[in-house]
């Protein structure tokens, strides 16, 4: 009813005897208060001009009802000239949250003052052009400008953290780039100031466990001499991507390895006895679409073949312990590529031995402090036989992994430590095939990874045949019969070859609460599975792999690998 009253008033249609709206009819109002000032068909207004324009509504006053059916009194709120309520207490008649939002979206509205206030100006008066509404916050710059802006951060040059009798001192990291001495460009988003701190002094021991001490920094210790090419000041995500690459590679120090990260998650990872270029190529092929704009981190000096792959594609960051002759000149053709020389990446086997203090800030200003995750699976001998006890007795896995399967499971579990939970990873030949990231149910995570495997497999076939993405091929095939036939063949091959999943191994960062996730993976031809174990239905999960034909191997890790 209130909306109808406003609509009539806005178009100059005066309803007699409608000075007060009683009760709570606004709960039935649904149409937004966004009517045009030009009267629509069906509104007869004798005062309107030949163009149909109506005299605008002068003001709208809201009344607060102490009880339904009682006489109202003016609510002490700020009114609005020419349209409807912009802001009001939640219990004002027209100030329901939805009503306020509708009013704020109204085109012809501007805030006035409460008529009850002594200094309130008159809302009525000669009609004049509406002023521009006063914004409650500064008008933001364009997002493009925000990405280019180097934020001034308000954070101090040093921080101290006291835990009992131990004091840790942190120093803010800044760099001089293009003549500007600044820290991080911005945080998670362009309008979030941020700062990077390095542990400068102190060492911590808690519960007999020694944590990483001052002088052992990698990402937080990046200085100008490590920035072979800065491009521009780094942002938070640039460095946290590199840091998660370090987190994964610390468990893969035995061989040349590469990981490509995006949004702090790996989109491809591989290790290889044939060198870092082969590892990088396999990591890139896992998901070349997601790799666009990602960060590349490797644990061996970057050779020319690897440099050519990076230079031929768009990446934000590349971090390596060193670069072979001629590689830097190749990479520097990408002017905005951040090139980091980090010698510590070649010594990560020592880095993995000490935990760090993992601090999570809460929305209310509090924090949670925990020991960092420590991977207990360092060799294939660390896996545990999959067995479970139930009312029917002890159920054990019927088959142990082969040497290659165990090696792939070892690699996959190392990569799993850097993936947001819930997560699963399919791996074959020391390279990720598909990564299911951040799902809330385990079977859904497996299904997501399978969907990605099929999609990426078809994309790789499209790229090999036509040098274009699967998406582009579909667009072109709509008007090209020959390409349509090729697309149909690619889709058929993808189905027949099940997205390249047969023969892969699967790891899961948490146990399978039901056998459904395992059954879904078995249908795609998975050969071996590693999971923490510990579910009440472990015996059903083990029976699932034992019943498969051919039988599938399963091992337990004895630890969960959640990451949030």
N, C-alpha and C positions, 0 to 999 in steps of 0.2 A: 504494500500500500504506500509506504513511504517513497519507494522508487517511482510509483505511478504519479504521486503528487509532485515529486521533483520534475518528472518528465513533462507533465502538463505545465508546470510553472515555467520551466525552461523555454517552452515554445509559446509562452504568452497565453495559454489556455487557462483561465482562472476558474477554479472550482469554488463555488460559493460555500460558505460555512465550513471551511476546512482549515481553521486556524490551528488546531491541535490534533496530533495523531495519538490516539490512546492505545494502551496495551503494548504488545510486542509484535506488531505486524511486520517489522523489518526482518524478522526471521524468515518470512516467506519471500522476501525480495531476492531475486536472483540475477536480474539484468544489470550489467555494469552501468555506472553513471557516466556514460560516454556518448550522450546524444548530440547530434550536430546542432549548431545554432540555426541552421536552415530547417524550417518545419518540413517534416516528411508528409507524404500524401495522407490525407485523412484528418489532418489538424486544421480546423478552420479558425483563423485568427483575423478579426476585422482590422486590427491595428497593424498588421504586417504590411510591408511595402510590396511593390510590384514584384520584387525578386523573391518574395516569400520569407525574408529574414524576419525573425521575431525579436521583440525587445528582450534582452537577456535577463535572466533571473538576478535580482539584486543581492539577495543574501539567503542563507539557510541557517537557521538556528536549531541546535539540538537541545533536547530537554532530557534531564535525567529523572527517571521515575523511582522514587524510594520504594514504592509498592505498586504493582499493577492496579490500575483503576483509580489511583489517587491523582489529585491535581498536580501537574508537573511544575517544576521550578527550573529556571535557566541553569544549564550546566556551566561551570567555570572552565570553559575551554576556549581555544582559539578558533573562531569561525572562518568562513570562506566567502569571499565575494564572487558573485557571478555563477557559482556552480554548486558544490557540495562540500561536505566535511573533508578537510585534509588531515587534521589530527584532532584527537579527542581522547578523554579517558575511556577505558575499555567499557565502562558501564554507561556511557552516554548513548542516547537513543540510536543515533545513526553512526555510532563509532564502533560497531562490531568490527573485528579484524578484517573481515571480508569487505565490509563497507568502506573502511578506511583505505584499503588497497584499491578498491574501485575508484574512490574519489581521487586518490593520488594519480590514477591513470587518466583522469578526466582532462581533456585538452584545454578547456577554457576555465581554469581555476587558479586562484591566487590566495594566499593566506591573509586573513584579516585579524582583528583583535577581538577579545571578548567584549560584548556590549556591557557587561557588568563591571568592567575595569574603569576606574576613574579617568584614566587618560586615553580611553578608547576613542579612536577617530570614528566619525560617522561612516558607515558602510554605504548608505544610500547617498545619492547625489547625482550630478550630471554624469552621463555616460562618457567614458573616456577610454582610450585604448588600454588594454591590460598590460601591466609591466611584466617583464620576465620574472618567473618565480625565483625566489631566493633559494639557492641550493644550501642544504645543511652541511655539505662537505664540498671541498674544492672539486671542480670539474676535472676528471682524470684526463691525462693525455691519451693520445691514441695508443693502442697496444703496441703498434710498431715502434713508436717513440719510447715506450716504456722498456721494451727489450733492449734498446740502444742506450738507455740511461744507466749511468754508473751511480748506484745508490751511495749516499753518505750514511754510514752506520753509526748508531749512538752508543756502541758497546765500548767498554774500557780497553785500554791497551793490555791489561793483565787481569787475570782472575786467580783467586786462591780457593782451594777446596780443602777443608779440614775434616778428616775422618779420625776421630779419637785423638791420638797423639801425633798423627801424621798430617803434614800439610803439603799439598800439591800445588805448584804454581804453574799457571798456563799463560802463554804469551800469544797475543793476537798476531796472526800472519798477514803481512801486507807485501805488495809488490809495486815496483815502479815500472809501469808500462805506458808507452807513449807519453812520457813526461809526467804521469799522474801517479802519486803514491796512494794507493787504495788497497782495500781488502777485497772481499768477495763482491762481485758485481751486484748480486742480489741473492735472496734465499730461494725457497721453493717456487715462488712466483715473483714477477718483477716488482710488485709493490710490497715485498717483505724484505726489510733490511736484514742482513746476516753477517756473521763474522766467523772466521776459522781460527781455532786456538790450538797451539802445540804445547804438549807437556814439556815445560822448560826445566823444572826443578822438582826433585822428590821421587821417591819410590814407595810402593805400597805393598804390604803383606797382610793378608786377612785370612784367618783360619789356617795358617800355615802355607797358604798359597801366595807366591810372589807374582805380582802383576807387572805388566810392561812398564818400564821405568823411563825417565827422561833420557833423551838421546837415542831412542829407538824408533822415532817417528818415520813414517814413509810419506803418506799423503799430506799430513799436517806439517811435514818438514820441507815441502816443496818451496824452493827459493828461486830467485831470478836465474841462477846458473842452471837450474833444472829445466827451465822453460826455453827450449831451443827455438820455438816459435810460439809466442803467446797468443797471437790472433787478437784477443782482447782479454780483459780481466775475467777470470773464471767465475762461474756461478756455482751455487751449492750443488746442484745436480751433476755438474761436470765432475766434481771431486768425489761426491759420494758414489757415483758410478765406478770411478777408478778404484775407490776404496773397497767396493764389493768385489771388483775384479781381483784385488789383492787377497780378499777373504777366501775366494775360491781357489786361486792359484797357489796359496800356501800349502794346500794338500796335494798339489800336482807337480811338485818340484822335480820329481824323478825324470820327467821327459819334457821336451819342448811342448808348450801348451799355449793356447790362445782362448780368450773369452771376449765376446762382444756383448755389451750391456746397454740396456735402455730402461729408463725409469727405475733404476736400481735393481734390475733383474736381468739375468742372462737371457739373451734371445738365441744364443748359439755358443757352444764351447766344444773344444776338442783337444786331444793331445796326440802326439805322433812321434814315432821313432825316425820318421823321415824329415824332421825339421819343422821349424816354426811356420814356414810358408804353407806346408801341407796342413798343419793344424789350423791355421787361420782360414784357409780355403774351405775346410770341412765345417768350421764354425759358421762361416758366412753362408754356406749352402743350407744350413739348418733352417734359416729364416732370413733370407736376404731382404725381404720387405721390411721387417722389424729392425733390421740392422741399419737402415737409413737414418743418419743423424745420431748414431750410437757412439759408444766409447770402446776402443780396442785396447786391451791390456794383454801383454805377452810376457813370458818369463825367460826369453832368450833374446840376444841381439837381433834386431830386425834386419833380414836380408833383402836383396833387391826384389825377389819374387813376391815377398810379402808386401814390400813397399809399393810395387806396381798395383797390387790388388787394392790397397788402401787409396792410392792416388786416383784410381779409376772410379771410385765411389765416394759418396758423401759421408764423412764421419765428423763428429765434433772434436774428439780427443783421441790421440794415440799415445800410449805409455809403454815404454820398453826400457830394459836395462841399458841398452846401447844401440847404435845403428852402424851397420857396415858401410864402407866407403861408397859414396854416390847415392845412398838411400835418402839422406836428408834433403839433398837438392831435388830429388824426385817428389818428396812429400811437401816441400815448400812451394810447389806450384799451386797447392791448395792454401790460399792466403789466410783463410779463417780457421784452418785446422790448428788446434792446440797440440803442440808436439812436446812431450815430456820425456826427458832422459832421467830415469830413476834406477841407479845402480842396485838398489836394494831388491829389485824385482828378481835378480839372479840369485838371491840368497834367502829365499822365503822358507826353506826348510828349517832355518833357525827361528824365523818369525813365528812359526806355528806353535812353538813350544810354550809360550807364555800367554796367559789370558789377559784381557783388558777389562776395565770397569765399564759395564754397559749401563748407561743412564737413560731412562725414558721419562720425559717431562709429562705431567698430567695437565688436563685442561684447567683444573682448579689451582694450578700453581705448585702442586706437590710433585713428587717424583718417585719412580721405582728404580732401585739399583740392583743389578744382578751381575753374577759372573758371566762373561761371554761364553758362547757355545764352544765346546771343545770336541772335535771329531775324534771318536775312539776307534774308528775304522781306518787304520793307516796301511794295513796290508790285507791281502785276501784271507790270511789266517785269523784275522780278527772277527770275521763273520761267525755267527752262531748257527748250529743246526736248527731248523724250524721244527719245533715239537710243541705239543699242547696236551694238557691233561683235562679230561672231561669225565662225566659220569660213565661214559662208555670205555674209559681207559685212556691210554696214551696214544696220540696220533703223531706220527713223524712223517717228514717229507720222504717220498720214495726215491728221489733223484737229487744228487748234488750237482752244482753248476760245473760245467766244463771249464777248462783253463781260460778260454777266451771269454766265456760268460762271466766268470768271476772277475776277470780284469775289467770288463765293462761295468760290472756292478760297483767295483771299487771306484772307478772314475765317476760314475753317475752319482754315487753317494757324496763325493767331494763337491760336485756341482750343486747338488741338492741343498747344501748348507747355505747357499746364496740366493735361494728362491723363496719368494713370499708364500706363506702357507695359506690354505692347504695346497700342496703341490705334488706332482708326480713327474717323472722324466723317463722318456723312452730313449735308449742309447743302443748304438750298434757300431762296432769297429772303432771305439774310442772317440765317438762324436755323438752329440745330441741329435736325435731325430725329431723329437717334439717335446715341448715343455708345457705342462699344464700349471698355471700360476694363479694363486689367490682365490680359489673357489671355497665355498662354505661346506660342500658335501664331497665326500671322497669319490663316490662313483661319478658325480658330475665333473670332478677334476679329471678323471680318467677319460671321460667322454670328450671333454674339451681338448685334451691333448691329442686324442685320436682325430677329432675334427681338424685340428691344426695340421696334423701329419698329412692328411688327405689333401688339404688345401695347398700346403707348401710343396707337396710332391707334384701336384698338377701344375703349380706355378713354375717349378723347375723344368718340367717337360715343355711348357709353353716358352720359357725363356731359351731353352736349348734349341727348339725348333724354329722360333720366330723372333728371338731377341726382344721379346716384350713380356710384360707381366700377364698373368692369367686374366686379370681384370680387363686389360687393354685388348687382349685377344677376344674376349667375349663381346666387347663393344664393336670390334671390327667384323666379327663373325656374323653380326646381325645383318650386314649388308653384303657380305662376301661369301658365296656358297662354298668356295674352296676352303676358306678359313673355318667355316662352319663344320665342314667334314673333318678338318684337322682337330678342331676343338672336341668334337664328338669322340674321335679316336683317343685324345688325351684323357678325357673323362672315363672312357672305357678302360684304358690301361691303368688309371689310378684305382678304379674299383677292383680290377682283376688282381692288381699287385698290392691291394689293401694299404695304399699310401706309404709303401716301403716299410711297413711295420713287422712283417713276418721275420722271425729270427732276432728281434730286438730283445733287450732286457728292460725291465721296469723297476724303478725304485719309487718308494712312497715315503714322504717325510713323517707320516703317522701311520698307526696300524689301520687295518681294514676292519671296520666295525661289523661289516657283513661281507659275504662272499660276492656280492653283486659287482663291485669294482674289479675284482679278480676275474670273474666270468666275462665281463666286457673286454678286458685285456686279452684273455685267452682266445676269444673269438677273432682277434686280429693277428694271432700267430706268435704271441710273445713266448720267449723261450725260457726265461728265468726271471725271478722276482726277488727283490730285497725289501724288507719292511721291518719296522721296529719290533713287531710282536707285542703281545700284552692285551689283546682283545679277549672278551669273554667267548667270542666265537672263533678263536684261532684254529680250533680243530676243524671247523667247517671250511675255513679258508685253505687250510692245508689239504683237506679232502678234495677241494676244487682243483688244485694243481695235480694231485695224484690221479684224479679221474680223467684228466685231459689226455688226449691222444694226438700226438705223442706226449708222454709225461713231461711236465714242466718243473724245473728246479725252483726251490724257494729257500732263502736263508733269512735269519733275523739279524738285525744290527744291535739289538740290546739297548738302543737309545733313540729317543725321538729327536727330530731336527726341525722343530717349528721355528719360523722366522716371521716377525710381524713388525 
